[in-house]
Amino acid sequence: MSTGTGVAEGRTMRCGIIGKPVGHSISPAFQNAAFRALGIDARYETWETEPEGLAAMVATLREADVLGANVTVPYKEAVLPLLDRLSEDAALVGAVNTIVRAGDGALVGHNTDIAGFQRALAEELAAAPVGRVAVIGAGGAARAVVLALARLGAWEIAVANRTIERAITLCDDLAETAGVPLMPLPLTGAVRAVRAARIIVNTTSVGMAGGEGDGRSPIPAMTFHAGQLVCDVVANPLETPLMRDAAAAGARTLGGRRMLVYQGGAAFTLWTGQEAPLDVMLEAARGAMAGR
Ligand code: ATR
């Protein structure tokens, strides 16, 4: 793992989040809380970027007072050709959520969504086996989640997507690395796989506050039952319609906030070389969300 150039004495270092929109991101709240907690002279900013300004924005990361950046919707794939190198995980997922200016000045793309989800799920499961899983969606977030699930020992992963072709491509691309059976399915034909799964993970944006799918769930409520763990990578709202349906059916739920903070913690370590104060970050994230 290549960490960044680190924090220089006597100057305030900068990092930030590149995306559109980023005004509602809670990353500044928990990253700045982490800098304060460790006495690091750095600040985390929001860098709202238009598509035509993306290359120029990424070029500014080469400036000496920049630690790096996070990348979010809709640029996680678009930044790839603008970087000098990719970590193994970023190359596998084909998406970058963290950029680090390495010691040699190169811009390196990482994907900390894998580690973020893996940590959040591992905590929730404790020592319980992962078993059979159904992943909803087949974009960059789904790729990160599939790799994390495979690393946690899933037996079999069904990947259900509205556009079946994307699910097939994901399964073909990741089959070898995952090392467990991956089964592509159309979303409309996924009821049986979802019912048979011990763990279900929504990686689509359906249910996200302010988005197109606000107030909706990507799968019918009758699909859930007790004994399942239903996870949503959507962090806002704290309880999505999917999680509400799952809880009503007696299933356990895991929301996206921990994953969000843990991917941020992994990015923090890449930028600063220091262990992230995760408790401080979780508390700050909780505060920022409560203020909405
Ligand atoms: P990300 O990198 O965040 O995963 P993405 O690559 O745009 O974002 O992928 C979004 C995922 O959400 C896709 O699986 C998408 O399904 P399609 O491949 O069919 O587009 C899914 N998605 C988005 N809106 C959806 C909706 N209204 N119903 C079902 N799936 C939806």
py3Dmol code that shows the C-alpha trace and the ligand (Angstrom):
import py3Dmol

protein = """\
ATOM      1  CA  MET A   1       0.000   0.000   0.000  1.00  0.00           C
ATOM      2  CA  SER A   2       1.518   3.340  -0.996  1.00  0.00           C
ATOM      3  CA  THR A   3       0.836   6.155   1.425  1.00  0.00           C
ATOM      4  CA  GLY A   4       1.069   9.815   0.520  1.00  0.00           C
ATOM      5  CA  THR A   5       3.699  12.482   0.862  1.00  0.00           C
ATOM      6  CA  GLY A   6       2.342  13.068   4.376  1.00  0.00           C
ATOM      7  CA  VAL A   7       1.967  16.168   6.432  1.00  0.00           C
ATOM      8  CA  ALA A   8       4.629  18.879   6.109  1.00  0.00           C
ATOM      9  CA  GLU A   9       5.685  21.050   9.058  1.00  0.00           C
ATOM     10  CA  GLY A  10       4.577  24.688   9.025  1.00  0.00           C
ATOM     11  CA  ARG A  11       1.954  24.649   6.305  1.00  0.00           C
ATOM     12  CA  THR A  12      -1.727  23.757   6.265  1.00  0.00           C
ATOM     13  CA  MET A  13      -2.217  20.786   3.971  1.00  0.00           C
ATOM     14  CA  ARG A  14      -5.394  20.343   1.952  1.00  0.00           C
ATOM     15  CA  CYS A  15      -7.517  17.503   0.688  1.00  0.00           C
ATOM     16  CA  GLY A  16     -11.109  17.327  -0.455  1.00  0.00           C
ATOM     17  CA  ILE A  17     -13.905  15.550  -2.240  1.00  0.00           C
ATOM     18  CA  ILE A  18     -14.321  15.770  -6.012  1.00  0.00           C
ATOM     19  CA  GLY A  19     -17.813  15.118  -7.351  1.00  0.00           C
ATOM     20  CA  LYS A  20     -21.109  16.720  -8.309  1.00  0.00           C
ATOM     21  CA  PRO A  21     -23.004  17.474  -6.196  1.00  0.00           C
ATOM     22  CA  VAL A  22     -20.812  17.382  -3.064  1.00  0.00           C
ATOM     23  CA  GLY A  23     -22.466  20.139  -1.024  1.00  0.00           C
ATOM     24  CA  HIS A  24     -24.295  17.623   1.187  1.00  0.00           C
ATOM     25  CA  SER A  25     -21.321  15.314   1.721  1.00  0.00           C
ATOM     26  CA  ILE A  26     -20.611  14.526   5.372  1.00  0.00           C
ATOM     27  CA  SER A  27     -16.983  13.587   4.605  1.00  0.00           C
ATOM     28  CA  PRO A  28     -15.688  17.097   5.510  1.00  0.00           C
ATOM     29  CA  ALA A  29     -17.311  16.810   8.954  1.00  0.00           C
ATOM     30  CA  PHE A  30     -15.654  13.516   9.892  1.00  0.00           C
ATOM     31  CA  GLN A  31     -12.323  14.035   8.123  1.00  0.00           C
ATOM     32  CA  ASN A  32     -11.827  17.463   9.697  1.00  0.00           C
ATOM     33  CA  ALA A  33     -12.776  15.988  13.091  1.00  0.00           C
ATOM     34  CA  ALA A  34     -10.048  13.370  12.561  1.00  0.00           C
ATOM     35  CA  PHE A  35      -7.437  16.015  11.660  1.00  0.00           C
ATOM     36  CA  ARG A  36      -8.371  17.991  14.781  1.00  0.00           C
ATOM     37  CA  ALA A  37      -8.284  14.920  17.022  1.00  0.00           C
ATOM     38  CA  LEU A  38      -4.751  14.034  15.925  1.00  0.00           C
ATOM     39  CA  GLY A  39      -3.521  17.666  15.839  1.00  0.00           C
ATOM     40  CA  ILE A  40      -2.787  17.478  12.108  1.00  0.00           C
ATOM     41  CA  ASP A  41      -2.596  20.847  10.354  1.00  0.00           C
ATOM     42  CA  ALA A  42      -4.792  19.968   7.380  1.00  0.00           C
ATOM     43  CA  ARG A  43      -8.286  20.680   6.158  1.00  0.00           C
ATOM     44  CA  TYR A  44     -10.775  18.754   4.045  1.00  0.00           C
ATOM     45  CA  GLU A  45     -12.755  20.795   1.511  1.00  0.00           C
ATOM     46  CA  THR A  46     -15.601  20.231  -0.957  1.00  0.00           C
ATOM     47  CA  TRP A  47     -14.433  20.501  -4.546  1.00  0.00           C
ATOM     48  CA  GLU A  48     -17.597  20.524  -6.665  1.00  0.00           C
ATOM     49  CA  THR A  49     -16.456  19.870 -10.216  1.00  0.00           C
ATOM     50  CA  GLU A  50     -18.132  20.116 -13.616  1.00  0.00           C
ATOM     51  CA  PRO A  51     -17.308  17.314 -16.079  1.00  0.00           C
ATOM     52  CA  GLU A  52     -15.313  19.665 -18.321  1.00  0.00           C
ATOM     53  CA  GLY A  53     -13.252  20.798 -15.316  1.00  0.00           C
ATOM     54  CA  LEU A  54     -12.339  17.317 -14.042  1.00  0.00           C
ATOM     55  CA  ALA A  55      -8.883  17.066 -15.676  1.00  0.00           C
ATOM     56  CA  ALA A  56      -7.888  20.531 -14.397  1.00  0.00           C
ATOM     57  CA  MET A  57      -9.167  19.682 -10.902  1.00  0.00           C
ATOM     58  CA  VAL A  58      -7.173  16.446 -10.773  1.00  0.00           C
ATOM     59  CA  ALA A  59      -4.073  18.335 -12.029  1.00  0.00           C
ATOM     60  CA  THR A  60      -4.259  20.634  -8.969  1.00  0.00           C
ATOM     61  CA  LEU A  61      -3.687  17.571  -6.758  1.00  0.00           C
ATOM     62  CA  ARG A  62      -0.043  17.732  -7.859  1.00  0.00           C
ATOM     63  CA  GLU A  63       0.436  20.953  -5.863  1.00  0.00           C
ATOM     64  CA  ALA A  64       2.753  20.628  -2.877  1.00  0.00           C
ATOM     65  CA  ASP A  65       0.156  21.471  -0.214  1.00  0.00           C
ATOM     66  CA  VAL A  66      -2.303  18.763  -1.303  1.00  0.00           C
ATOM     67  CA  LEU A  67      -2.517  15.410   0.489  1.00  0.00           C
ATOM     68  CA  GLY A  68      -4.960  13.889  -1.975  1.00  0.00           C
ATOM     69  CA  ALA A  69      -8.665  13.624  -2.614  1.00  0.00           C
ATOM     70  CA  ASN A  70     -11.770  11.511  -2.430  1.00  0.00           C
ATOM     71  CA  VAL A  71     -13.744  10.969  -5.615  1.00  0.00           C
ATOM     72  CA  THR A  72     -17.473  10.413  -5.671  1.00  0.00           C
ATOM     73  CA  VAL A  73     -20.421  10.286  -8.056  1.00  0.00           C
ATOM     74  CA  PRO A  74     -20.180  10.646 -11.046  1.00  0.00           C
ATOM     75  CA  TYR A  75     -16.381  10.542 -11.466  1.00  0.00           C
ATOM     76  CA  LYS A  76     -15.167   7.307  -9.820  1.00  0.00           C
ATOM     77  CA  GLU A  77     -14.478   5.776 -13.237  1.00  0.00           C
ATOM     78  CA  ALA A  78     -13.801   8.972 -15.205  1.00  0.00           C
ATOM     79  CA  VAL A  79     -10.704   9.819 -13.124  1.00  0.00           C
ATOM     80  CA  LEU A  80      -8.855   6.612 -14.030  1.00  0.00           C
ATOM     81  CA  PRO A  81      -7.095   7.919 -17.191  1.00  0.00           C
ATOM     82  CA  LEU A  82      -6.039  11.096 -15.340  1.00  0.00           C
ATOM     83  CA  LEU A  83      -3.936   9.184 -12.790  1.00  0.00           C
ATOM     84  CA  ASP A  84      -0.388   7.827 -12.978  1.00  0.00           C
ATOM     85  CA  ARG A  85      -0.944   4.497 -11.208  1.00  0.00           C
ATOM     86  CA  LEU A  86      -3.702   2.370  -9.668  1.00  0.00           C
ATOM     87  CA  SER A  87      -3.628   0.159  -6.582  1.00  0.00           C
ATOM     88  CA  GLU A  88      -4.484  -3.484  -7.167  1.00  0.00           C
ATOM     89  CA  ASP A  89      -7.963  -3.034  -5.633  1.00  0.00           C
ATOM     90  CA  ALA A  90      -8.740   0.042  -7.754  1.00  0.00           C
ATOM     91  CA  ALA A  91      -7.690  -1.821 -10.892  1.00  0.00           C
ATOM     92  CA  LEU A  92      -9.869  -4.805  -9.947  1.00  0.00           C
ATOM     93  CA  VAL A  93     -12.926  -2.675  -9.259  1.00  0.00           C
ATOM     94  CA  GLY A  94     -12.265  -0.319 -12.175  1.00  0.00           C
ATOM     95  CA  ALA A  95     -13.172   2.624  -9.937  1.00  0.00           C
ATOM     96  CA  VAL A  96     -11.252   5.048  -7.725  1.00  0.00           C
ATOM     97  CA  ASN A  97     -12.650   6.706  -4.601  1.00  0.00           C
ATOM     98  CA  THR A  98      -9.334   7.954  -3.171  1.00  0.00           C
ATOM     99  CA  ILE A  99      -6.375   9.688  -4.825  1.00  0.00           C
ATOM    100  CA  VAL A 100      -3.017   9.969  -3.078  1.00  0.00           C
ATOM    101  CA  ARG A 101      -0.034  12.082  -4.136  1.00  0.00           C
ATOM    102  CA  ALA A 102       2.709   9.550  -3.589  1.00  0.00           C
ATOM    103  CA  GLY A 103       6.236  10.282  -2.372  1.00  0.00           C
ATOM    104  CA  ASP A 104       7.517  10.359  -5.951  1.00  0.00           C
ATOM    105  CA  GLY A 105       4.859  12.963  -6.902  1.00  0.00           C
ATOM    106  CA  ALA A 106       2.726  10.478  -8.848  1.00  0.00           C
ATOM    107  CA  LEU A 107      -1.062  10.482  -8.442  1.00  0.00           C
ATOM    108  CA  VAL A 108      -2.149   7.012  -7.318  1.00  0.00           C
ATOM    109  CA  GLY A 109      -5.773   5.847  -7.463  1.00  0.00           C
ATOM    110  CA  HIS A 110      -7.075   3.622  -4.660  1.00  0.00           C
ATOM    111  CA  ASN A 111     -10.419   2.019  -3.851  1.00  0.00           C
ATOM    112  CA  THR A 112     -11.123   2.064  -0.118  1.00  0.00           C
ATOM    113  CA  ASP A 113     -14.814   1.157  -0.587  1.00  0.00           C
ATOM    114  CA  ILE A 114     -13.789  -2.516  -0.480  1.00  0.00           C
ATOM    115  CA  ALA A 115     -12.041  -2.201   2.884  1.00  0.00           C
ATOM    116  CA  GLY A 116     -14.824   0.076   4.183  1.00  0.00           C
ATOM    117  CA  PHE A 117     -17.615  -2.387   3.465  1.00  0.00           C
ATOM    118  CA  GLN A 118     -15.524  -5.363   4.564  1.00  0.00           C
ATOM    119  CA  ARG A 119     -14.867  -3.795   7.976  1.00  0.00           C
ATOM    120  CA  ALA A 120     -18.475  -2.702   8.514  1.00  0.00           C
ATOM    121  CA  LEU A 121     -19.847  -6.139   7.618  1.00  0.00           C
ATOM    122  CA  ALA A 122     -17.201  -8.035   9.589  1.00  0.00           C
ATOM    123  CA  GLU A 123     -18.128  -6.043  12.716  1.00  0.00           C
ATOM    124  CA  GLU A 124     -21.818  -6.783  12.208  1.00  0.00           C
ATOM    125  CA  LEU A 125     -21.283 -10.503  11.606  1.00  0.00           C
ATOM    126  CA  ALA A 126     -18.809 -11.037  14.429  1.00  0.00           C
ATOM    127  CA  ALA A 127     -17.798 -14.680  13.924  1.00  0.00           C
ATOM    128  CA  ALA A 128     -20.928 -15.771  11.996  1.00  0.00           C
ATOM    129  CA  PRO A 129     -20.352 -17.175   8.495  1.00  0.00           C
ATOM    130  CA  VAL A 130     -21.285 -15.068   5.462  1.00  0.00           C
ATOM    131  CA  GLY A 131     -23.012 -17.891   3.588  1.00  0.00           C
ATOM    132  CA  ARG A 132     -25.110 -17.174   0.498  1.00  0.00           C
ATOM    133  CA  VAL A 133     -25.376 -13.554  -0.578  1.00  0.00           C
ATOM    134  CA  ALA A 134     -27.459 -11.486  -2.996  1.00  0.00           C
ATOM    135  CA  VAL A 135     -26.027  -8.172  -4.231  1.00  0.00           C
ATOM    136  CA  ILE A 136     -28.423  -5.698  -5.850  1.00  0.00           C
ATOM    137  CA  GLY A 137     -26.804  -3.544  -8.546  1.00  0.00           C
ATOM    138  CA  ALA A 138     -23.795  -3.983 -10.823  1.00  0.00           C
ATOM    139  CA  GLY A 139     -21.979  -0.622 -10.818  1.00  0.00           C
ATOM    140  CA  GLY A 140     -18.699   0.337  -9.161  1.00  0.00           C
ATOM    141  CA  ALA A 141     -20.137   0.044  -5.645  1.00  0.00           C
ATOM    142  CA  ALA A 142     -21.354  -3.496  -6.430  1.00  0.00           C
ATOM    143  CA  ARG A 143     -17.896  -4.493  -7.636  1.00  0.00           C
ATOM    144  CA  ALA A 144     -16.313  -3.301  -4.381  1.00  0.00           C
ATOM    145  CA  VAL A 145     -18.985  -5.092  -2.322  1.00  0.00           C
ATOM    146  CA  VAL A 146     -18.592  -8.376  -4.257  1.00  0.00           C
ATOM    147  CA  LEU A 147     -14.824  -8.394  -3.626  1.00  0.00           C
ATOM    148  CA  ALA A 148     -15.319  -7.585   0.063  1.00  0.00           C
ATOM    149  CA  LEU A 149     -17.888 -10.405   0.417  1.00  0.00           C
ATOM    150  CA  ALA A 150     -15.584 -12.867  -1.331  1.00  0.00           C
ATOM    151  CA  ARG A 151     -12.741 -11.870   1.018  1.00  0.00           C
ATOM    152  CA  LEU A 152     -15.039 -12.413   4.001  1.00  0.00           C
ATOM    153  CA  GLY A 153     -15.714 -15.968   2.837  1.00  0.00           C
ATOM    154  CA  ALA A 154     -19.095 -15.816   1.053  1.00  0.00           C
ATOM    155  CA  TRP A 155     -20.061 -19.210  -0.398  1.00  0.00           C
ATOM    156  CA  GLU A 156     -21.935 -17.924  -3.421  1.00  0.00           C
ATOM    157  CA  ILE A 157     -22.911 -14.447  -4.628  1.00  0.00           C
ATOM    158  CA  ALA A 158     -25.944 -13.676  -6.820  1.00  0.00           C
ATOM    159  CA  VAL A 159     -25.640 -10.318  -8.588  1.00  0.00           C
ATOM    160  CA  ALA A 160     -29.066  -8.932  -9.543  1.00  0.00           C
ATOM    161  CA  ASN A 161     -29.266  -5.883 -11.768  1.00  0.00           C
ATOM    162  CA  ARG A 162     -31.912  -3.978 -13.727  1.00  0.00           C
ATOM    163  CA  THR A 163     -29.640  -4.262 -16.777  1.00  0.00           C
ATOM    164  CA  ILE A 164     -28.680  -7.953 -16.863  1.00  0.00           C
ATOM    165  CA  GLU A 165     -25.760  -7.355 -19.261  1.00  0.00           C
ATOM    166  CA  ARG A 166     -23.932  -5.334 -16.608  1.00  0.00           C
ATOM    167  CA  ALA A 167     -24.411  -8.109 -14.046  1.00  0.00           C
ATOM    168  CA  ILE A 168     -22.994 -10.649 -16.514  1.00  0.00           C
ATOM    169  CA  THR A 169     -19.958  -8.441 -17.198  1.00  0.00           C
ATOM    170  CA  LEU A 170     -19.337  -7.925 -13.480  1.00  0.00           C
ATOM    171  CA  CYS A 171     -19.468 -11.676 -12.817  1.00  0.00           C
ATOM    172  CA  ASP A 172     -17.160 -12.434 -15.760  1.00  0.00           C
ATOM    173  CA  ASP A 173     -14.653  -9.751 -14.704  1.00  0.00           C
ATOM    174  CA  LEU A 174     -14.476 -10.718 -11.033  1.00  0.00           C
ATOM    175  CA  ALA A 175     -15.013 -14.515 -11.130  1.00  0.00           C
ATOM    176  CA  GLU A 176     -11.351 -15.433 -10.967  1.00  0.00           C
ATOM    177  CA  THR A 177     -10.358 -12.935  -8.270  1.00  0.00           C
ATOM    178  CA  ALA A 178     -13.435 -13.615  -6.162  1.00  0.00           C
ATOM    179  CA  GLY A 179     -12.819 -17.363  -6.227  1.00  0.00           C
ATOM    180  CA  VAL A 180     -16.471 -18.106  -5.350  1.00  0.00           C
ATOM    181  CA  PRO A 181     -19.435 -18.746  -7.682  1.00  0.00           C
ATOM    182  CA  LEU A 182     -20.922 -15.457  -8.987  1.00  0.00           C
ATOM    183  CA  MET A 183     -24.393 -15.667 -10.560  1.00  0.00           C
ATOM    184  CA  PRO A 184     -25.797 -12.840 -12.696  1.00  0.00           C
ATOM    185  CA  LEU A 185     -29.581 -12.325 -12.547  1.00  0.00           C
ATOM    186  CA  PRO A 186     -32.099  -9.802 -13.830  1.00  0.00           C
ATOM    187  CA  LEU A 187     -33.493  -7.729 -10.958  1.00  0.00           C
ATOM    188  CA  THR A 188     -37.029  -8.797 -11.836  1.00  0.00           C
ATOM    189  CA  GLY A 189     -36.068 -12.482 -11.549  1.00  0.00           C
ATOM    190  CA  ALA A 190     -34.120 -12.218  -8.311  1.00  0.00           C
ATOM    191  CA  VAL A 191     -36.830 -12.994  -5.750  1.00  0.00           C
ATOM    192  CA  ARG A 192     -35.799 -16.598  -5.227  1.00  0.00           C
ATOM    193  CA  ALA A 193     -32.073 -15.743  -4.879  1.00  0.00           C
ATOM    194  CA  VAL A 194     -32.863 -12.936  -2.447  1.00  0.00           C
ATOM    195  CA  ARG A 195     -35.083 -15.197  -0.344  1.00  0.00           C
ATOM    196  CA  ALA A 196     -32.381 -17.878  -0.239  1.00  0.00           C
ATOM    197  CA  ALA A 197     -29.653 -15.407   0.760  1.00  0.00           C
ATOM    198  CA  ARG A 198     -28.417 -14.942   4.331  1.00  0.00           C
ATOM    199  CA  ILE A 199     -27.068 -11.519   3.465  1.00  0.00           C
ATOM    200  CA  ILE A 200     -28.542  -9.023   0.987  1.00  0.00           C
ATOM    201  CA  VAL A 201     -26.688  -5.855  -0.020  1.00  0.00           C
ATOM    202  CA  ASN A 202     -28.217  -2.961  -1.936  1.00  0.00           C
ATOM    203  CA  THR A 203     -25.533  -1.114  -3.907  1.00  0.00           C
ATOM    204  CA  THR A 204     -27.915   0.934  -6.065  1.00  0.00           C
ATOM    205  CA  SER A 205     -28.826   4.524  -5.326  1.00  0.00           C
ATOM    206  CA  VAL A 206     -32.518   3.601  -4.988  1.00  0.00           C
ATOM    207  CA  GLY A 207     -33.715   4.964  -1.639  1.00  0.00           C
ATOM    208  CA  MET A 208     -31.157   7.777  -1.444  1.00  0.00           C
ATOM    209  CA  ALA A 209     -32.525  11.060  -0.092  1.00  0.00           C
ATOM    210  CA  GLY A 210     -32.902  13.660  -2.804  1.00  0.00           C
ATOM    211  CA  GLY A 211     -32.191  11.152  -5.611  1.00  0.00           C
ATOM    212  CA  GLU A 212     -34.453   9.750  -8.314  1.00  0.00           C
ATOM    213  CA  GLY A 213     -35.344   6.710  -6.199  1.00  0.00           C
ATOM    214  CA  ASP A 214     -36.003   8.664  -2.991  1.00  0.00           C
ATOM    215  CA  GLY A 215     -38.603   6.869  -0.852  1.00  0.00           C
ATOM    216  CA  ARG A 216     -38.385   3.638  -2.860  1.00  0.00           C
ATOM    217  CA  SER A 217     -36.789   0.214  -2.399  1.00  0.00           C
ATOM    218  CA  PRO A 218     -35.177  -1.782  -5.247  1.00  0.00           C
ATOM    219  CA  ILE A 219     -36.794  -5.076  -4.130  1.00  0.00           C
ATOM    220  CA  PRO A 220     -40.285  -6.073  -2.938  1.00  0.00           C
ATOM    221  CA  ALA A 221     -40.825  -6.142   0.842  1.00  0.00           C
ATOM    222  CA  MET A 222     -42.171  -9.717   0.764  1.00  0.00           C
ATOM    223  CA  THR A 223     -38.712 -10.984  -0.196  1.00  0.00           C
ATOM    224  CA  PHE A 224     -37.281 -10.552   3.319  1.00  0.00           C
ATOM    225  CA  HIS A 225     -37.563 -12.799   6.354  1.00  0.00           C
ATOM    226  CA  ALA A 226     -36.107 -13.278   9.826  1.00  0.00           C
ATOM    227  CA  GLY A 227     -32.603 -14.707   9.900  1.00  0.00           C
ATOM    228  CA  GLN A 228     -31.382 -12.409   7.108  1.00  0.00           C
ATOM    229  CA  LEU A 229     -29.003  -9.456   7.363  1.00  0.00           C
ATOM    230  CA  VAL A 230     -29.999  -6.703   4.924  1.00  0.00           C
ATOM    231  CA  CYS A 231     -27.348  -4.058   4.184  1.00  0.00           C
ATOM    232  CA  ASP A 232     -27.697  -0.795   2.306  1.00  0.00           C
ATOM    233  CA  VAL A 233     -24.698   1.200   1.080  1.00  0.00           C
ATOM    234  CA  VAL A 234     -26.957   4.263   0.984  1.00  0.00           C
ATOM    235  CA  ALA A 235     -25.981   6.329   4.039  1.00  0.00           C
ATOM    236  CA  ASN A 236     -28.663   9.028   3.839  1.00  0.00           C
ATOM    237  CA  PRO A 237     -31.324   8.482   5.133  1.00  0.00           C
ATOM    238  CA  LEU A 238     -29.994   6.429   8.044  1.00  0.00           C
ATOM    239  CA  GLU A 239     -32.909   4.002   7.546  1.00  0.00           C
ATOM    240  CA  THR A 240     -33.781   3.521   3.878  1.00  0.00           C
ATOM    241  CA  PRO A 241     -37.150   2.124   2.699  1.00  0.00           C
ATOM    242  CA  LEU A 242     -35.357  -1.189   2.005  1.00  0.00           C
ATOM    243  CA  MET A 243     -34.074  -1.327   5.591  1.00  0.00           C
ATOM    244  CA  ARG A 244     -37.512  -0.443   6.928  1.00  0.00           C
ATOM    245  CA  ASP A 245     -39.131  -3.285   4.941  1.00  0.00           C
ATOM    246  CA  ALA A 246     -36.420  -5.709   6.074  1.00  0.00           C
ATOM    247  CA  ALA A 247     -36.788  -4.749   9.736  1.00  0.00           C
ATOM    248  CA  ALA A 248     -40.572  -5.087   9.511  1.00  0.00           C
ATOM    249  CA  ALA A 249     -40.062  -8.658   8.228  1.00  0.00           C
ATOM    250  CA  GLY A 250     -37.834  -9.484  11.203  1.00  0.00           C
ATOM    251  CA  ALA A 251     -34.481  -9.227   9.405  1.00  0.00           C
ATOM    252  CA  ARG A 252     -31.428  -7.452  10.839  1.00  0.00           C
ATOM    253  CA  THR A 253     -30.207  -4.347   9.018  1.00  0.00           C
ATOM    254  CA  LEU A 254     -26.926  -2.511   8.450  1.00  0.00           C
ATOM    255  CA  GLY A 255     -26.956   1.012   7.007  1.00  0.00           C
ATOM    256  CA  GLY A 256     -24.290   2.787   4.970  1.00  0.00           C
ATOM    257  CA  ARG A 257     -22.902   5.144   7.591  1.00  0.00           C
ATOM    258  CA  ARG A 258     -20.244   2.817   8.994  1.00  0.00           C
ATOM    259  CA  MET A 259     -19.075   1.840   5.525  1.00  0.00           C
ATOM    260  CA  LEU A 260     -18.819   5.526   4.606  1.00  0.00           C
ATOM    261  CA  VAL A 261     -16.757   6.343   7.675  1.00  0.00           C
ATOM    262  CA  TYR A 262     -14.542   3.258   7.318  1.00  0.00           C
ATOM    263  CA  GLN A 263     -13.724   3.975   3.657  1.00  0.00           C
ATOM    264  CA  GLY A 264     -12.884   7.504   4.833  1.00  0.00           C
ATOM    265  CA  GLY A 265     -10.699   6.104   7.610  1.00  0.00           C
ATOM    266  CA  ALA A 266      -8.742   4.033   5.099  1.00  0.00           C
ATOM    267  CA  ALA A 267      -8.314   7.151   2.905  1.00  0.00           C
ATOM    268  CA  PHE A 268      -7.158   9.171   5.940  1.00  0.00           C
ATOM    269  CA  THR A 269      -4.444   6.599   6.616  1.00  0.00           C
ATOM    270  CA  LEU A 270      -3.317   6.649   2.989  1.00  0.00           C
ATOM    271  CA  TRP A 271      -2.987  10.468   3.084  1.00  0.00           C
ATOM    272  CA  THR A 272      -1.394  10.884   6.509  1.00  0.00           C
ATOM    273  CA  GLY A 273       0.304   7.561   7.246  1.00  0.00           C
ATOM    274  CA  GLN A 274      -1.532   7.560  10.602  1.00  0.00           C
ATOM    275  CA  GLU A 275      -4.200   5.306  12.038  1.00  0.00           C
ATOM    276  CA  ALA A 276      -7.629   6.903  11.652  1.00  0.00           C
ATOM    277  CA  PRO A 277      -9.498   7.812  14.880  1.00  0.00           C
ATOM    278  CA  LEU A 278     -12.622   5.901  13.836  1.00  0.00           C
ATOM    279  CA  ASP A 279     -14.629   6.575  17.003  1.00  0.00           C
ATOM    280  CA  VAL A 280     -14.153  10.332  16.558  1.00  0.00           C
ATOM    281  CA  MET A 281     -15.088  10.036  12.882  1.00  0.00           C
ATOM    282  CA  LEU A 282     -18.238   7.993  13.576  1.00  0.00           C
ATOM    283  CA  GLU A 283     -19.353  10.479  16.210  1.00  0.00           C
ATOM    284  CA  ALA A 284     -18.762  13.417  13.837  1.00  0.00           C
ATOM    285  CA  ALA A 285     -20.671  11.611  11.064  1.00  0.00           C
ATOM    286  CA  ARG A 286     -23.559  10.990  13.470  1.00  0.00           C
ATOM    287  CA  GLY A 287     -23.589  14.683  14.417  1.00  0.00           C
ATOM    288  CA  ALA A 288     -23.475  15.857  10.800  1.00  0.00           C
ATOM    289  CA  MET A 289     -26.365  13.564   9.829  1.00  0.00           C
ATOM    290  CA  ALA A 290     -28.448  14.556  12.811  1.00  0.00           C
ATOM    291  CA  GLY A 291     -28.103  18.172  11.712  1.00  0.00           C
ATOM    292  CA  ARG A 292     -29.886  17.468   8.400  1.00  0.00           C
TER     293      ARG A 292
END
"""
ligand_1 = """\
31
ATR
P -21.989 3.184 -8.566
O -20.599 3.263 -9.142
O -22.221 4.130 -7.426
O -22.389 1.783 -8.265
P -23.325 3.234 -11.154
O -22.151 2.620 -11.821
O -24.015 4.372 -11.808
O -22.961 3.780 -9.697
O -24.364 2.059 -10.843
C -25.617 2.325 -10.332
C -26.338 1.001 -10.069
O -27.648 1.308 -9.567
C -26.567 0.155 -11.311
O -26.579 -1.193 -10.937
C -27.965 0.611 -11.757
O -28.651 -0.318 -12.576
P -28.407 -0.312 -14.177
O -27.079 -0.932 -14.414
O -29.537 -1.094 -14.718
O -28.451 1.147 -14.580
C -28.640 0.724 -10.419
N -29.831 1.577 -10.451
C -29.870 2.931 -10.513
N -31.147 3.363 -10.505
C -31.932 2.242 -10.415
C -33.340 2.030 -10.343
N -34.205 3.043 -10.369
N -33.784 0.760 -10.247
C -32.912 -0.283 -10.207
N -31.566 -0.149 -10.277
C -31.086 1.105 -10.367
"""
view = py3Dmol.view(width=600, height=400)
view.addModel(protein, "pdb")
view.setStyle({"model": 0}, {"cartoon": {"style": "trace"}})
view.addModel(ligand_1, "xyz")
view.setStyle({"model": 1}, {"stick": {}})
view.zoomTo()
view.show()
